[in-house]
Amino acid sequence: MKRITPLIALCLMAPVPGVLHAESFRTIDTNKILLAAAPTPTADYDSIGDMPMGQSDTNAVSLLPEETGFGDDNLFGVEGGYFHPYISLEESFTDNLFNVDSNTTSNILTTLSPGIWFTLPRKQIIPITITPHNSAPGGLALQLDDYDSADKFQLYALAGTDLLFYSEDSDLNTADVTLEGLGRYNMASGLSLQILDRYALGHDEFSVDGATDSNQREFQSNIAMATADWDITEKLRIKSDFSHFYLDYDESFNDFLNREDNSLDLYAFFNYSPKSSLFVEYKYTDVEYDTATDTDNKQNFYYGGVTWLTTEKLSLLFKAGLQQKEYKKQGAGYIDSDNLALDMQILYRFTVKTEATLDMYRLVEESDSSVASEKEVFGVRFKYSQEFTEKITGKFAFFYENADYNQLITQDRSDDTFEFKPSVQYLFQDWLMGELGYSYETDDSSDDFFDYNTNTVFFSLNFSL
């Protein structure tokens, strides 16, 4: 595949209520960027730390000043809240850079992450969290949040990069890039039109079958989505999404991963109350590989679900259903299947200073291994945040995932990955935050070749306007 030019859609999407979160200042491994996210369940995926496609952490202390009035002379200036520059510097030490079982390598990683984002009308938070995932069919593992606002339109764009410097080997140094945008137009008739785009230049996480010192698995990805959303009555709502996901790895020996996915997603909602909805969903995804054409497949999803925002304390998205997968090639490890699909995202605020999130997912994903046709994934992510004082906030995150591979060889493979991550944040100023943390990650596989244990200590300084 040729290198693509990123489509940056200045698109629209109405924002969710919330504040800018300090934990959202995150560095990219593959393309984690310093990103602000609203305090609602987001489509976080993969492990707590370095994650393919860059996942956003949420629910932390604000790093932006309170909303204030501005004159026309500041309409498009930083002071007006339209442009938000940011920069982060992180130092981390790990005892197992490449996530291997033996002959481990320690490393000090320096990450410098500058960027800027723009909104019109002005917002103190980023209106949407876009979290692509390379191996998920269609490029999205979990459902994007729905947004509602009285604004007639919303424009948003962001550009960010991570500059990574490895003490172990300067040849590993790299720059990851994220460009994204969205736009939404709300009509008086109740119809809303939206476009969204996210481009990433990144690399996979280090592992024995992923990125290595000789193959960093650098890639480009792009997801573009067009949405029509119509409130027919106060009780009835319909929505449709069409999306295109593109994935292209640089090196020819990674060509088996290159693919393009086209997806059509249809929803019908019944608003049971002003704060709760029941819905049904049908999704069709066509997956086409560049060279590994035997893995081409078509997938149908049938869901039933509920969204529930009962009080300021609780927010819930839950859906479950059937995932049907049909391969172009039959037999020899390429077997059509019917599987349970699950997506649950919960946020609970115990007090104004204490909150927790719980995400759970189950999905049959595309393979990230050359000797497997697919993998069946079940995962749980838990996060807890406690504000001790106006300046000090404690965090704890736990992640578990089981990936059961459908192997094309006789050796079975089922991986259980655990990660624990406590951290503490200190707010020096409204615009400057420091964070100190530790993470422990382990993989217990039925094939010992994939086992590893990794300890990491990190400290970061994060600046934002």
C-alpha positions as CSV (number, residue, x, y, z in Angstrom):
1,M,0.0,0.0,0.0
2,K,1.1,3.6,-0.6
3,R,1.4,6.1,2.2
4,I,-1.9,8.0,2.6
5,T,-2.5,11.6,3.1
6,P,-4.5,12.2,6.3
7,L,-8.0,13.5,5.8
8,I,-8.6,16.0,8.6
9,A,-12.3,16.5,8.9
10,L,-13.3,19.7,10.6
11,C,-16.3,18.0,11.8
12,L,-19.0,18.5,14.3
13,M,-20.1,16.8,17.4
14,A,-21.9,18.2,20.4
15,P,-19.8,18.0,23.6
16,V,-20.6,16.2,26.8
17,P,-20.7,18.1,30.0
18,G,-17.5,18.0,32.0
19,V,-14.1,19.5,32.6
20,L,-10.6,19.0,31.1
21,H,-8.9,16.2,32.9
22,A,-5.3,16.1,33.9
23,E,-5.0,12.4,33.4
24,S,-6.0,13.0,29.8
25,F,-2.6,14.5,29.3
26,R,-1.1,11.3,28.0
27,T,1.8,10.3,25.8
28,I,1.4,8.3,22.7
29,D,2.7,4.8,22.3
30,T,1.5,4.2,18.8
31,N,-0.6,7.3,19.1
32,K,-1.4,8.3,22.6
33,I,-1.6,12.1,22.6
34,L,-2.1,14.6,25.3
35,L,-5.9,14.6,25.1
36,A,-8.7,16.0,27.2
37,A,-11.7,13.8,27.6
38,A,-15.1,14.3,29.2
39,P,-16.0,12.5,32.5
40,T,-18.2,9.8,30.9
41,P,-17.5,6.2,30.0
42,T,-15.2,6.3,27.0
43,A,-14.1,3.7,24.5
44,D,-11.0,2.9,26.4
45,Y,-9.4,-0.3,25.2
46,D,-6.3,-2.5,25.6
47,S,-4.0,-2.2,28.6
48,I,-3.7,0.7,31.0
49,G,-0.3,1.8,29.8
50,D,1.2,1.7,26.3
51,M,-1.6,0.7,23.9
52,P,-1.9,0.2,20.2
53,M,-4.0,3.0,18.7
54,G,-3.7,5.2,21.8
55,Q,-6.4,5.1,24.4
56,S,-7.6,7.9,26.5
57,D,-7.6,8.0,30.3
58,T,-10.3,10.2,31.9
59,N,-11.6,11.6,35.1
60,A,-8.8,13.8,36.6
61,V,-8.2,17.2,37.9
62,S,-8.8,20.2,35.6
63,L,-5.7,21.9,34.1
64,L,-7.7,24.8,32.5
65,P,-8.9,28.0,34.2
66,E,-12.5,28.4,34.9
67,E,-14.8,29.7,32.1
68,T,-14.7,33.5,32.0
69,G,-16.0,36.2,29.7
70,F,-13.9,37.5,26.7
71,G,-14.2,40.5,24.4
72,D,-14.3,40.3,20.6
73,D,-10.6,41.2,20.5
74,N,-9.8,37.8,21.8
75,L,-12.2,35.9,19.6
76,F,-9.7,33.7,18.0
77,G,-6.9,34.0,20.5
78,V,-5.7,31.6,23.2
79,E,-7.3,33.7,25.8
80,G,-10.7,33.2,24.2
81,G,-10.6,29.5,24.7
82,Y,-10.6,28.6,21.0
83,F,-7.0,27.4,20.8
84,H,-5.5,25.2,23.5
85,P,-1.8,24.4,23.2
86,Y,-0.3,21.8,25.5
87,I,3.0,20.0,26.1
88,S,4.1,17.1,28.3
89,L,7.5,15.8,29.4
90,E,7.7,12.3,30.8
91,E,10.6,10.2,32.1
92,S,9.9,6.5,32.6
93,F,12.2,3.6,33.7
94,T,11.3,0.0,32.8
95,D,13.1,-3.3,33.6
96,N,11.7,-5.1,30.5
97,L,11.5,-2.8,27.5
98,F,10.7,-5.5,25.0
99,N,8.2,-7.4,27.2
100,V,10.0,-10.8,27.0
101,D,10.3,-13.7,29.4
102,S,14.2,-13.9,29.5
103,N,17.2,-11.8,28.6
104,T,15.3,-8.6,29.6
105,T,16.5,-5.1,28.7
106,S,16.1,-2.1,31.0
107,N,15.5,1.4,29.5
108,I,14.9,5.0,30.3
109,L,12.3,6.5,28.0
110,T,12.0,10.3,27.5
111,T,8.8,11.4,25.9
112,L,8.1,15.0,24.7
113,S,4.5,15.6,23.6
114,P,3.6,18.9,22.2
115,G,0.3,19.7,20.5
116,I,-2.7,22.1,20.0
117,W,-6.4,21.7,19.7
118,F,-9.2,24.1,18.5
119,T,-12.9,24.3,19.0
120,L,-15.7,26.6,17.6
121,P,-17.8,27.5,19.5
122,R,-15.1,27.6,22.2
123,K,-14.9,24.7,24.7
124,Q,-12.8,24.0,27.7
125,I,-12.9,20.3,26.9
126,I,-12.4,18.2,23.8
127,P,-15.8,17.4,22.5
128,I,-15.2,13.7,21.8
129,T,-12.8,10.9,22.5
130,I,-12.0,8.9,19.4
131,T,-10.3,5.6,20.3
132,P,-9.5,3.4,17.3
133,H,-8.1,-0.1,17.8
134,N,-6.1,-1.8,15.1
135,S,-7.4,-5.4,15.5
136,A,-11.1,-4.5,16.0
137,P,-13.3,-5.0,13.0
138,G,-14.1,-1.6,11.6
139,G,-11.3,-0.1,13.7
140,L,-13.4,0.6,16.8
141,A,-13.7,-1.9,19.6
142,L,-16.3,0.0,21.7
143,Q,-19.1,2.3,20.8
144,L,-18.4,6.0,20.7
145,D,-20.4,8.2,23.1
146,D,-23.5,10.0,21.9
147,Y,-23.4,13.7,22.4
148,D,-26.2,16.3,22.9
149,S,-25.9,20.1,22.9
150,A,-28.0,23.1,22.2
151,D,-25.2,24.5,20.0
152,K,-26.3,24.7,16.3
153,F,-22.9,23.5,15.2
154,Q,-19.6,22.3,16.6
155,L,-16.1,22.3,15.0
156,Y,-13.0,20.7,16.4
157,A,-9.5,19.8,15.3
158,L,-6.4,18.5,17.0
159,A,-2.7,18.0,16.1
160,G,-0.3,16.3,18.4
161,T,2.9,14.3,18.4
162,D,5.1,12.2,20.7
163,L,8.9,12.4,20.4
164,L,10.3,9.2,22.0
165,F,13.9,8.9,23.0
166,Y,15.3,5.5,24.2
167,S,18.4,5.2,26.4
168,E,18.9,1.6,25.3
169,D,19.3,2.2,21.6
170,S,18.9,5.6,19.8
171,D,17.9,3.7,16.7
172,L,14.6,3.1,18.4
173,N,13.9,6.8,18.7
174,T,10.7,7.7,16.8
175,A,8.0,10.3,16.4
176,D,4.3,9.3,16.6
177,V,1.6,11.7,15.2
178,T,-2.1,12.1,15.7
179,L,-4.4,14.4,13.6
180,E,-8.1,14.4,14.2
181,G,-11.2,16.5,13.7
182,L,-14.9,16.5,13.7
183,G,-17.9,18.6,12.9
184,R,-21.6,18.5,13.6
185,Y,-24.6,20.5,12.4
186,N,-27.9,20.4,14.3
187,M,-31.0,21.3,12.4
188,A,-34.3,22.6,13.9
189,S,-36.1,19.6,12.5
190,G,-34.2,17.3,14.9
191,L,-31.8,16.0,12.2
192,S,-28.1,16.2,13.0
193,L,-25.3,15.6,10.5
194,Q,-21.7,14.8,11.5
195,I,-18.4,13.9,10.0
196,L,-15.3,12.6,11.9
197,D,-11.7,11.7,11.0
198,R,-8.7,10.4,12.9
199,Y,-5.2,9.8,11.4
200,A,-2.4,8.1,13.3
201,L,1.2,7.5,12.5
202,G,2.5,5.1,15.2
203,H,3.9,1.8,16.2
204,D,2.8,-1.3,18.0
205,E,3.7,-2.2,21.6
206,F,6.9,-4.1,22.1
207,S,6.4,-7.9,22.5
208,V,7.9,-11.1,21.1
209,D,5.3,-11.3,18.3
210,G,4.7,-7.5,18.0
211,A,7.2,-4.6,17.8
212,T,10.8,-5.6,18.4
213,D,14.2,-3.9,18.4
214,S,14.6,-4.8,14.7
215,N,10.9,-4.4,13.7
216,Q,9.0,-1.6,15.4
217,R,5.9,-2.4,13.4
218,E,5.4,1.2,12.4
219,F,2.0,1.9,10.8
220,Q,-0.4,4.5,9.5
221,S,-4.1,4.2,10.2
222,N,-7.1,6.4,9.4
223,I,-10.8,6.1,10.4
224,A,-13.4,8.4,8.8
225,M,-17.1,8.3,9.8
226,A,-20.2,10.0,8.6
227,T,-23.3,10.1,10.8
228,A,-27.0,11.1,10.4
229,D,-28.9,11.3,13.7
230,W,-32.6,12.1,13.8
231,D,-34.9,12.8,16.8
232,I,-38.2,11.9,15.2
233,T,-40.2,12.5,18.3
234,E,-39.5,13.0,22.0
235,K,-39.6,9.2,22.3
236,L,-38.2,7.9,19.0
237,R,-34.7,8.4,17.5
238,I,-32.8,6.8,14.7
239,K,-29.1,7.0,13.8
240,S,-26.9,5.7,11.0
241,D,-23.0,5.6,10.8
242,F,-20.9,4.8,7.8
243,S,-17.2,4.4,8.5
244,H,-14.0,3.5,6.6
245,F,-10.9,2.2,8.4
246,Y,-7.5,2.0,6.8
247,L,-4.4,0.2,8.2
248,D,-1.0,0.1,6.5
249,Y,2.3,-1.1,8.1
250,D,5.6,0.2,6.7
251,E,7.6,-3.0,6.4
252,S,6.8,-5.6,3.8
253,F,7.0,-8.5,6.3
254,N,4.1,-6.9,8.1
255,D,1.9,-6.7,5.0
256,F,-0.3,-9.6,6.3
257,L,-1.8,-7.0,8.7
258,N,-2.7,-4.4,6.1
259,R,-6.4,-4.1,5.5
260,E,-9.4,-1.8,4.8
261,D,-12.7,-2.1,6.6
262,N,-16.1,-0.6,5.6
263,S,-18.9,-0.5,8.2
264,L,-22.6,0.4,8.2
265,D,-24.2,0.9,11.6
266,L,-28.0,1.4,12.1
267,Y,-29.6,2.2,15.5
268,A,-33.2,2.7,16.7
269,F,-33.7,4.3,20.1
270,F,-36.8,4.4,22.4
271,N,-36.4,7.2,25.0
272,Y,-38.0,5.5,28.0
273,S,-37.4,8.6,30.1
274,P,-35.5,11.9,29.7
275,K,-32.4,10.1,31.1
276,S,-32.7,6.5,29.8
277,S,-33.0,4.9,26.4
278,L,-33.5,1.4,25.0
279,F,-32.1,0.6,21.6
280,V,-31.5,-2.0,19.0
281,E,-28.5,-2.0,16.7
282,Y,-27.4,-3.7,13.4
283,K,-23.9,-3.4,12.1
284,Y,-22.3,-4.8,8.9
285,T,-18.5,-4.8,8.4
286,D,-16.7,-5.8,5.3
287,V,-13.0,-6.6,6.1
288,E,-10.6,-6.8,3.1
289,Y,-6.9,-7.6,3.5
290,D,-4.2,-6.3,1.1
291,T,-2.1,-9.5,0.8
292,A,-3.6,-12.0,3.3
293,T,-6.8,-12.3,1.2
294,D,-7.7,-15.7,2.7
295,T,-8.5,-13.8,5.9
296,D,-11.1,-11.5,4.1
297,N,-14.4,-11.7,5.9
298,K,-17.8,-10.2,6.4
299,Q,-19.4,-9.6,9.8
300,N,-22.9,-9.0,11.0
301,F,-23.7,-7.7,14.6
302,Y,-27.1,-7.7,16.3
303,Y,-27.4,-5.8,19.6
304,G,-29.9,-4.8,22.2
305,G,-28.9,-2.3,24.7
306,V,-29.7,0.5,27.2
307,T,-28.2,3.9,28.0
308,W,-28.9,5.2,31.5
309,L,-28.0,8.5,33.1
310,T,-30.1,8.4,36.3
311,T,-28.4,11.1,38.3
312,E,-25.2,13.1,38.4
313,K,-23.7,10.0,40.0
314,L,-24.3,7.3,37.5
315,S,-23.8,6.9,33.8
316,L,-24.2,3.6,32.0
317,L,-24.0,2.1,28.5
318,F,-24.7,-1.6,28.1
319,K,-25.3,-3.6,25.0
320,A,-25.1,-7.3,24.2
321,G,-25.8,-9.4,21.1
322,L,-24.6,-11.7,18.4
323,Q,-21.5,-11.4,16.2
324,Q,-21.6,-13.5,13.0
325,K,-18.4,-13.9,11.0
326,E,-18.1,-15.4,7.6
327,Y,-14.7,-16.0,5.9
328,K,-14.0,-15.8,2.2
329,K,-11.9,-19.0,2.6
330,Q,-13.5,-22.0,4.3
331,G,-11.7,-24.6,6.4
332,A,-8.1,-24.9,7.6
333,G,-8.5,-22.5,10.5
334,Y,-10.9,-20.2,8.7
335,I,-14.2,-21.2,10.3
336,D,-17.4,-19.2,10.2
337,S,-18.7,-18.5,13.7
338,D,-21.5,-17.0,15.9
339,N,-20.3,-15.4,19.1
340,L,-21.5,-13.3,22.0
341,A,-20.6,-9.6,21.6
342,L,-20.6,-7.4,24.7
343,D,-19.9,-3.7,25.5
344,M,-20.4,-2.2,29.0
345,Q,-19.2,1.2,30.2
346,I,-20.1,2.5,33.7
347,L,-19.1,5.6,35.6
348,Y,-20.1,6.1,39.2
349,R,-19.4,9.2,41.2
350,F,-19.5,8.4,44.9
351,T,-18.8,12.0,45.9
352,V,-17.5,15.1,44.1
353,K,-14.0,13.9,45.0
354,T,-14.4,10.2,44.4
355,E,-15.4,8.2,41.3
356,A,-14.8,4.9,39.6
357,T,-15.3,3.5,36.1
358,L,-15.8,-0.1,35.0
359,D,-15.6,-1.2,31.3
360,M,-16.2,-4.7,30.0
361,Y,-16.0,-6.0,26.5
362,R,-16.2,-9.2,24.5
363,L,-15.4,-9.4,20.7
364,V,-13.9,-11.5,18.0
365,E,-11.1,-9.4,16.6
366,E,-8.8,-9.6,13.6
367,S,-5.5,-11.4,14.3
368,D,-2.3,-9.6,15.1
369,S,-0.3,-12.8,14.6
370,S,0.8,-14.4,11.3
371,V,-0.1,-17.9,12.6
372,A,-3.7,-17.2,13.7
373,S,-6.8,-16.3,11.8
374,E,-8.5,-14.4,14.6
375,K,-8.7,-13.9,18.4
376,E,-11.6,-14.0,20.8
377,V,-11.1,-11.2,23.3
378,F,-12.7,-10.6,26.8
379,G,-11.5,-7.7,28.9
380,V,-12.2,-5.8,32.1
381,R,-10.9,-2.3,33.0
382,F,-11.4,-0.7,36.4
383,K,-10.3,2.8,37.4
384,Y,-10.6,4.6,40.7
385,S,-9.9,8.3,41.4
386,Q,-9.7,10.0,44.8
387,E,-9.1,13.7,45.3
388,F,-7.4,14.1,48.7
389,T,-6.9,17.8,48.6
390,E,-7.4,20.6,46.0
391,K,-3.9,19.8,44.7
392,I,-3.4,16.0,45.3
393,T,-5.3,13.3,43.6
394,G,-4.7,9.5,43.8
395,K,-5.4,7.1,41.0
396,F,-5.6,3.3,40.7
397,A,-6.2,1.3,37.5
398,F,-6.6,-2.4,36.9
399,F,-6.8,-4.1,33.6
400,Y,-7.4,-7.8,32.6
401,E,-7.7,-9.3,29.1
402,N,-8.0,-12.8,27.8
403,A,-7.1,-13.3,24.1
404,D,-7.9,-16.8,22.8
405,Y,-6.3,-17.2,19.4
406,N,-7.7,-19.4,16.6
407,Q,-4.3,-20.9,15.5
408,L,-3.3,-22.0,12.0
409,I,-0.7,-24.2,13.6
410,T,-1.0,-27.1,16.1
411,Q,0.3,-25.0,19.1
412,D,-2.6,-23.6,21.1
413,R,-2.4,-20.0,22.4
414,S,-4.5,-18.3,25.0
415,D,-3.0,-15.1,26.7
416,D,-4.1,-13.7,30.1
417,T,-2.8,-10.2,30.6
418,F,-3.0,-8.3,33.9
419,E,-1.9,-4.7,34.7
420,F,-1.9,-2.7,37.9
421,K,-1.2,1.0,37.9
422,P,-1.3,3.3,41.0
423,S,-0.3,6.9,40.6
424,V,-0.6,10.3,42.3
425,Q,-1.1,13.7,40.7
426,Y,-0.1,17.1,42.0
427,L,-1.6,20.3,40.6
428,F,1.1,23.0,40.9
429,Q,-1.0,25.6,39.0
430,D,-4.3,25.5,37.0
431,W,-2.1,25.0,34.0
432,L,0.7,22.8,35.4
433,M,0.4,19.2,36.8
434,G,2.9,16.6,37.8
435,E,2.3,12.9,38.0
436,L,4.3,10.0,39.6
437,G,3.2,6.5,39.1
438,Y,4.1,2.8,38.8
439,S,2.8,0.0,36.7
440,Y,3.2,-3.8,36.8
441,E,2.1,-5.8,33.7
442,T,2.2,-9.5,33.3
443,D,1.2,-12.0,30.6
444,D,0.5,-15.6,31.4
445,S,0.1,-17.6,28.1
446,S,-0.6,-21.2,27.4
447,D,2.5,-20.9,25.2
448,D,5.3,-20.0,27.6
449,F,7.1,-18.2,24.7
450,F,4.7,-15.2,25.2
451,D,5.0,-14.9,29.0
452,Y,6.5,-11.7,30.5
453,N,6.6,-9.5,33.6
454,T,7.3,-5.8,33.3
455,N,7.8,-3.1,36.0
456,T,7.7,0.6,35.0
457,V,8.1,3.8,37.1
458,F,7.2,7.1,35.5
459,F,7.1,10.9,36.2
460,S,5.6,13.5,34.0
461,L,5.0,17.3,33.9
462,N,2.0,18.4,31.9
463,F,1.2,21.9,30.8
464,S,-2.0,23.2,29.1
465,L,-3.9,26.4,28.3
